[in-house]
Amino acid sequence: MGDLSPQEIEGRVRKIWADVLNAGEGEEDATFFELQGQSISAARIVARVEDEFGVVLDIGVLFNDCDAGTLAREVAATAQRS
């Protein structure tokens, strides 16, 4: 994942976010709970991030009611620590 720019990471995370949470137009910056996120959707997001980026996220980050941008930064930070 080291060859991806922060913008590429964010774009890919936003795609996962939109797919799992059915985020529509105008909801790009909505938080996890604003998009009716639940534990099953959190598990799906974490699994897709792991598949896509090879990093294991703490599922709790989603329950802090983050948005897609915050999640992308967490993905990048977790990858750097790995």
Sequence and secondary structure as in RCSB ss.txt:
>XXXX:A:sequence
MGDLSPQEIEGRVRKIWADVLNAGEGEEDATFFELQGQSISAARIVARVEDEFGVVLDIGVLFNDCDAGTLAREV
AATAQRS
>XXXX:A:secstr
 TTS HHHHHHHHHHHHHHHHT  TT TT  TTTTT  HHHHHHHHHHHHHHH     THHHHTT  HHHHHHHH
HHHHHH 
